[in-house]
Structures are given as C-alpha cells and as structure tokens.
Amino acid sequence: MSADTAASTRAPEPPPRPGARRRVLGRVLGRLGASLGRAWLALAVYATVRAAGVVCVAVGAWRIGKHPRNQLGHYWDGLWYVGIAQHGYGTDRPSVTHPGLTFSDLAFFPLYPGLIRAVTGVVPLSPVTAGLLIAWTTAGLAAWGIHAVGERLYGRRVALMLVVLWGLLPHAVIESMGYTESLLTALAAWSLYALLTRRWVWAGALALCAGATRPNGLAVAAAVCVCAAAEIWRHRGHTSWRVWAGAALAPLGWLGYAGWVGVRRGTWRGYLDVQDNWGTYLDFGVSGFHTARALIMGNGPLPHYIALVVISASLISLGCLALRPPPLPLVVYTLALVFVALASSNYFASKPRFLLPAFPLLIPAALAMAKARPGAAVLAGGALAGLSCLYGAYLLTNAPSPV
C-alpha cells in the first residue's frame, strides 16, 4: 500500500475532547494558586503597610477638614481621570501658575479612566470610589507580579523584601491613590514575568495595555521588542511566530493612543504638542540638573529635597545593578523608565512618582536586606514604614506642589 493510499484510508483524528480545555484551565489556575500561595506573606505585609499609610492619610485629612476618599481619589491628577471617565476627552484649562500654558486632558492615557467607566457601568459606585477600587486591586496585583519576578530570579526571601520595599518607598502613598502607577506596575511586572518564562504573546498583550495606561508605559514595549529582537537574532530563521506576535502587539497601545490624539489635533505632532503645553518635553535632564543645583545651593520645599534624595538613590541603585545585572527584560525596562523620568523637563517633585514602577531598582537593597539579620531587617523596615506613612500623609495634606 502506498503512502498516499494509507493516508487516505487513515481514520480522521478525533476532535479535542471537551474536558481537554478544562484540564488546561485547571493547570493554569493551579499554577496561579501555587504562586499566590508562595506570595501570601509578602502580600499580607504589603497590604498591612499600605493600610497603615491610608490610615495616616485619613487622620491627616480629617485634621484639615478634608474627606480621605477625596484626598486619595479626587486630587491632583485624580481629578482629570475622573473627569475623563465621566465626560470623555475634550477639557482644556489655562494654567494659573504657568501663564501661556494650556492643560489638556489628552495628556492622560485612556485605560484607567476606561476601567473606571466600565466598573461604574456595572456596579453602583461613584467614579471616585471605582477609581480607588481599581487602584487598590492593581496595587495588589503589582505586588504579586513583583514577587513572581523576584522569586524566579532570586528566591522567595528576596522576593518578599522586594515587595516590602516597593510598599515602603517615600512616595508609596501613590500606590493607594486614584493614579495610574499601580496599574502600570502590575502590567509591567507580569509582562516581564511572561518574558522571563517565554510567554511572548502574553508579554506583548500586557505591554499593549501598559502603553495605553501611561506615557512611560512605552518602557514595557521596549523591553518586549528588544528581547524579541535578541531572540530572533539568536535563532535566525527558526523563531516562533509567538515572538513576532508579541513584538508586534507590544507598542500598539502607546502608538494607537498617540495616533488618535494626532488625528484629533490634525497633526502628527498632536500628542507632543499636548505635552509641550503641559511644559513637558525632552531636555535630557537640563531642567532637573538646574533644580538640583539650586536645591543644593539654596532653599526649596520639602518635596523637592525628598525627590533629590530619591533620584540620587535611584542612580546609585542603577550603578549597583550594573555590577550584577538582572536579565535583559529588566535591564531594558528599567533603563527606559529612568531615562523617561530624568530626561524630561520640569515637574521635579513628580520624578519619584515616575520612577515608582521601576521596581528592579530595589533589587540591590532587597538582596542586602535578605542577607541581613532578621532583627536588622525588621528595624530597617520599621523605619522605612514610619517615613513612608508620615511623608505620604504630608504629601496629601500639606505639600505645596502636586506629586
């Protein structure tokens, strides 16, 4: 019998059984459950320190006659996100403090206000409450993702320290606010984890969402695309389609929104013009250098000095990372975030917030704390907790400038 005849008489392959998909889903849920089980201590500590931070904010808000919910969810940038969720885009406001500048809500990317609108469409919550619910949920997902990355690379003890340090940063109160840093960090951490575990399509899809969350979400797409290029170069002609798909998906969120703003403004520079009108443009750190020099030579508000300390610590940590570099996805992501934060003009007090998603910068400190004696680690953590909680309350009740 010829091969063609045998092929024609072979019984057709049976369709996949209905239970096969359930088994695959069961394995996925099992892996997630196991990961969550290993991360429960880190998540519990993280939730405790962030709850303490929220309590401090609430006490400070009540002391000045403000409602804690509004201070956390309807303050500074939170006003813009809630406005977009309620009314869509189209609000322009002339700057009171910077004559000649016009602030447009087109500077704010759509995923977070879109989620607020989706939640309020199915659950009877106000936009402010929905925004806080999303921020707190994504902060937990971010902490879980940071633990997953840290555990895979350095083990559970370092992963625990990494999560705790992220929750104890001076500006960690932003993780509990109606801002987008928690959402971006969650998407970034799990995209990086997908890259580390070679799940290219998931990495690209999460990077797409990160790019639709914040301008610096493009750092996640950069990590995916650079790693995909390295993979393609390493396996010339024998690269899986998933690598190409992940790389193609990754920048679409950022490019899609920037392109939409360009069409709406009638110029390819539409999004860049919006940022220019906010006073944000690429000056390669010139304005930041002048601000830092003025702070060293004279006086300035407390948030500027804290920002100077955070930036200095970040640069020192970056140097430590260079001595023992993590895998390529984390290197590209961190370098891109640091560049965007420090090379853009103005808003010096906000630069620690821009660096908040750069959790790999905490790896050297996490490694050191993991090797320290338990008593020393607890003492350092307690000091950081006190600083984070008190400074967070100060930022939302007494700070002279927005973060």
NULO-124013 format. One line per 10 residues: their letters; for each residue y, x, z of C-alpha. Coordinates in pm, whole numbers. Layout:
// NULO-124013
A	Y/X/Z; ...
***
This chain:
// NULO-124013
MSADTAASTR	0/0/0; 340/138/-98; 622/184/148; 824/-91/-26; 533/-334/-2; 480/-251/363; 846/-302/432; 843/-641/257; 541/-765/449; 655/-636/789
APEPPPRPGA	734/-911/1032; 1110/-953/1091; 1245/-817/1415; 1280/-1088/1677; 1636/-1182/1777; 1755/-1041/2107; 1635/-1245/2399; 1896/-1445/2590; 1803/-1255/2904; 1897/-918/2748
RRRVLGRVLG	2268/-985/2779; 2223/-1099/3136; 2039/-775/3216; 2319/-568/3060; 2578/-765/3257; 2370/-721/3569; 2360/-344/3522; 2736/-330/3470; 2801/-541/3778; 2554/-330/3970
RLGASLGRAW	2737/-8/3881; 3072/-164/3975; 2929/-287/4303; 2790/58/4382; 3125/218/4301; 3307/-33/4518; 3059/28/4798; 3132/402/4789; 3508/337/4778; 3529/77/5056
LALAVYATVR	3652/320/5323; 3927/459/5101; 4034/108/5001; 4034/-8/5363; 4253/284/5472; 4481/231/5173; 4518/-141/5248; 4595/-62/5613; 4872/187/5541; 5029/-31/5274
AAGVVCVAVG	5014/-335/5503; 5194/-128/5767; 5456/-41/5508; 5507/-406/5419; 5544/-494/5790; 5815/-228/5827; 5997/-370/5524; 5968/-722/5668; 6115/-613/6003; 6399/-431/5830
AWRIGKHPRN	6470/-726/5601; 6481/-974/5890; 6721/-744/6079; 6974/-763/5794; 6920/-1134/5732; 6712/-1100/5413; 6379/-1256/5323; 6100/-994/5298; 5947/-1162/4993; 6272/-1134/4801
QLGHYWDGLW	6322/-772/4904; 5976/-688/4774; 5952/-912/4470; 6303/-1013/4361; 6510/-700/4400; 6645/-445/4150; 6403/-431/3853; 6207/-721/4000; 6499/-947/3907; 6457/-853/3542
YVGIAQHGYG	6080/-904/3537; 6104/-1246/3699; 6382/-1343/3457; 6171/-1244/3156; 5872/-1435/3295; 6084/-1747/3338; 6309/-1742/3032; 6174/-1482/2791; 6378/-1198/2644; 6743/-1221/2550
TDRPSVTHPG	6952/-1130/2856; 7228/-867/2826; 7452/-772/3118; 7752/-539/3109; 7726/-265/3368; 7961/-292/3664; 7914/67/3779; 7898/230/3432; 8175/96/3206; 8075/87/2842
LTFSDLAFFP	7703/40/2910; 7519/-285/2845; 7190/-351/3017; 6935/-545/2809; 6606/-689/2932; 6445/-544/2618; 6414/-220/2816; 6130/-382/3015; 5785/-394/2857; 5605/-730/2833
LYPGLIRAVT	5263/-705/3002; 5372/-752/3363; 5611/-1047/3304; 5347/-1191/3071; 5093/-1179/3353; 5342/-1345/3588; 5391/-1624/3339; 5015/-1662/3290; 4949/-1683/3665; 5223/-1938/3727
GVVPLSPVTA	5085/-2142/3438; 4751/-2195/3612; 4833/-2156/3983; 5115/-2339/4166; 5303/-2024/4267; 5662/-1918/4220; 5720/-1630/3976; 5822/-1402/4264; 5504/-1475/4460; 5292/-1441/4146
GLLIAWTTAG	5453/-1106/4072; 5374/-977/4419; 5017/-1106/4395; 4970/-916/4068; 5133/-602/4208; 4917/-600/4523; 4598/-673/4328; 4664/-399/4075; 4756/-158/4356; 4406/-212/4495
LAAWGIHAVG	4255/-163/4150; 4462/153/4111; 4335/290/4442; 3979/210/4335; 4031/382/3999; 4184/689/4165; 3880/705/4394; 3644/676/4099; 3815/966/3918; 3834/1179/4232
ERLYGRRVAL	3473/1112/4329; 3342/1201/3985; 3531/1531/3976; 3537/1648/4340; 3321/1424/4557; 3380/1134/4796; 3573/1322/5064; 3835/1449/4820; 3846/1104/4657; 3923/950/4996
MLVVLWGLLP	4206/1195/5055; 4341/1137/4706; 4366/761/4762; 4518/800/5108; 4781/1046/4983; 4876/814/4699; 4930/536/4952; 5138/760/5180; 5389/900/4933; 5753/864/5038
HAVIESMGYT	5804/608/4760; 5471/431/4812; 5654/112/4907; 5696/61/4531; 5319/5/4514; 5383/-312/4718; 5685/-431/4519; 5718/-651/4213; 5733/-342/3993; 5500/-212/3721
ESLLTALAAW	5393/121/3871; 5081/-23/4036; 4971/-194/3715; 5028/122/3511; 4843/340/3762; 4544/104/3761; 4524/102/3382; 4574/479/3366; 4315/564/3632; 4045/352/3474
SLYALLTRRW	4131/474/3124; 4097/833/3245; 3769/743/3413; 3649/593/3085; 3738/918/2909; 3552/1121/3169; 3245/902/3118; 3287/896/2737; 3359/526/2706; 3604/569/2422
VWAGALALCA	3672/207/2329; 3740/111/2690; 3969/411/2727; 4164/310/2417; 4189/-57/2516; 4317/28/2864; 4565/276/2714; 4688/0/2483; 4759/-217/2788; 4926/74/2967
GATRPNGLAV	5156/123/2670; 5257/-243/2695; 5339/-200/3066; 5597/78/3091; 5767/331/2861; 5580/618/3027; 5255/432/2966; 5252/630/2644; 5114/917/2856; 4779/734/2875
AAAVCVCAAA	4768/701/2497; 4850/1072/2468; 4551/1156/2688; 4316/938/2481; 4441/1067/2145; 4434/1435/2244; 4084/1404/2389; 3969/1216/2078; 4114/1488/1856; 3931/1752/2059
EIWRHRGHTS	3608/1552/2029; 3649/1512/1654; 3720/1884/1614; 3419/1976/1826; 3179/1754/1627; 3316/1786/1276; 3173/1511/1059; 2941/1378/1330; 3182/1186/1552; 3100/836/1671
WRVWAGAALA	3314/551/1543; 3394/472/1904; 3602/790/1930; 3809/689/1628; 3842/332/1757; 3962/447/2097; 4221/677/1944; 4341/402/1709; 4376/147/1988; 4548/371/2242
PLGWLGYAGW	4908/382/2109; 4923/24/1978; 5069/-129/2294; 5369/104/2305; 5421/113/1929; 5380/-263/1899; 5649/-340/2153; 5888/-72/2026; 5837/-203/1672; 5906/-560/1783
VGVRRGTWRG	6230/-453/1951; 6325/-268/1632; 6269/-581/1423; 6465/-790/1672; 6755/-542/1669; 6739/-492/1293; 6697/-114/1310; 6413/129/1360; 6616/271/1650; 6619/-63/1827
YLDVQDNWGT	6428/41/2136; 6602/380/2151; 6940/203/2134; 6838/-22/2423; 6751/282/2633; 7074/456/2531; 7269/155/2655; 7094/193/2989; 7204/556/2998; 6851/686/2942
YLDFGVSGFH	6785/940/2671; 6608/1272/2627; 6823/1556/2759; 6537/1790/2861; 6638/1782/3226; 7002/1887/3190; 7143/1598/3395; 6869/1639/3655; 6948/2009/3689; 7318/1937/3739
TARALIMGNG	7237/1674/4002; 7001/1908/4186; 7260/2187/4183; 7528/1950/4317; 7293/1839/4597; 7220/2197/4697; 7586/2298/4690; 7732/1985/4849; 7652/1644/4990; 7470/1344/4849
PLPHYIALVV	7290/1025/4952; 6956/1049/5127; 6750/907/4833; 6877/1189/4612; 6768/1453/4862; 6426/1290/4903; 6399/1279/4523; 6480/1650/4509; 6205/1723/4762; 5953/1509/4572
ISASLISLGC	6039/1671/4238; 6010/2020/4389; 5675/1935/4547; 5554/1792/4216; 5642/2112/4031; 5469/2323/4296; 5162/2099/4270; 5170/2132/3893; 5159/2509/3934; 4862/2478/4170
LALRPPPLPL	4684/2258/3918; 4736/2527/3655; 4537/2768/3872; 4244/2528/3887; 4298/2281/3603; 4117/1946/3604; 3951/1815/3285; 4161/1773/2971; 4233/1396/3010; 4404/1450/3347
VVYTLALVFV	4594/1756/3222; 4743/1576/2921; 4823/1261/3117; 4994/1449/3400; 5195/1679/3175; 5315/1383/2969; 5425/1189/3279; 5604/1487/3430; 5782/1558/3101; 5900/1198/3060
ALASSNYFAS	6020/1180/3421; 6205/1510/3431; 6327/1540/3072; 6501/1201/3065; 6864/1166/3166; 7022/1006/3473; 6857/789/3743; 6779/1093/3957; 6685/880/4260; 6428/694/4046
KPRFLLPAFP	6239/1003/3928; 5989/994/4219; 5906/639/4109; 5849/761/3754; 5612/1023/3897; 5422/774/4114; 5146/710/3854; 5088/1089/3823; 4819/1086/4092; 4647/1405/3962
LLIPAALAMA	4943/1593/4111; 4793/1507/4450; 4464/1685/4378; 4563/2022/4533; 4679/1852/4855; 4366/1633/4861; 4144/1941/4823; 4327/2110/5110; 4303/1807/5338; 3933/1766/5257
KARPGAAVLA	3871/2123/5378; 4087/2089/5689; 3954/1999/6031; 3938/1622/6090; 4199/1638/6366; 4444/1826/6144; 4386/1584/5856; 4444/1283/6082; 4761/1439/6225; 4899/1512/5878
GGALAGLSCL	4807/1163/5760; 4977/1005/6059; 5298/1199/5998; 5297/1100/5630; 5231/737/5725; 5530/729/5957; 5756/886/5694; 5632/655/5418; 5670/336/5620; 6013/415/5759
YGAYLLTNAP	6152/550/5435; 6014/253/5243; 6192/16/5479; 6512/217/5435; 6489/201/5054; 6466/-180/5056; 6725/-248/5325; 6986/29/5338; 6960/256/5033; 7288/273/4835
SPV	7119/300/4494; 6815/138/4332; 6488/324/4309
***
